[in-house]
């Protein structure tokens, strides 16, 4: 099983292929707000992946000084993979 993550132009998604990348199935959105479009993943154990991505609430624009709550961040989410 091949897993691929993508973030550009958005949303951050994960795709799966069982035929060496010729076709992808199971496209799933992980994060749909503004992101850096950079993603990565690692298999932690059989069937358990960690996907990481950058979250930027104002895109590539700076966070306004008036917004004291928003922060750029690197986020991660666990993905369980079950073969059918």
N, C-alpha and C positions, 0 to 999 in steps of 0.2 A: 504494500500500500504506500503510495506517495502522497504526502501532504504538502500543500503550498499555501502561504499567506500572502496577501497583497493589501495595500492600503491606498493606492492611488488610482483614480483621484478620490476615492472614498466609496463606500465605507470600508473599514477593515474587515476582510473576509478570510475564510479558510476554505480551501477546495481540496478534494480528494480524487485520486486516480488509481485505478487498479490495473491499468494497462500501460505502464511506464510513461504516463503523461500524454498519451495520444488523445484521450478524452477525460474530462473532469466531471465528476458528479458530486452531489452533496455540498454545493456552495452554501455557506452559512455566514451571515453577517455577525460579527463579534462586537463591533463598535461603530455607531453610525454618525457620531458628531465629528467635529473637525479634528483631524489628526495630522501628524507630520508626513504620513503616507509611508513611513519606514516601519517594517515589521520583521519579526524573526520568530522562530519556533524551535523547540527542542523536545525530543521524546524523553520523558523522565522515567517511564516504565512502559512495558507493552500496553498499548491502548490508552496511555495517559500523556498528553502533550501540554506544554506551557507555551502560550503565544504572548509575545510582548509587542507593544506599539507605543508611539508617542501621542499624547493628547495635548492639543493646543487650542484652548477655548476661543481664541481670536485668529486662528489660522497663523499665517506668518507675520501678522501684525503684532506689535507689542501690546501687552495688557495695559489698558488705561490706568493711570495712577488712581483714578476714582474708584476702580474695582478692587477692593481690598480682599475679596474672597477667592477669585479665580487664580489658578496656578497652572503653569505648564507642567506636565508630569509624564513619566514613563509608567505605563500600566501593564498589567499582566492578567491573563485569565487561563484557567485550566480547561482543557477540552478532553472529554472522554470519547474514545473511538471504539465503536462496536461494529464488527464486520458482520454482514448479512450472509 
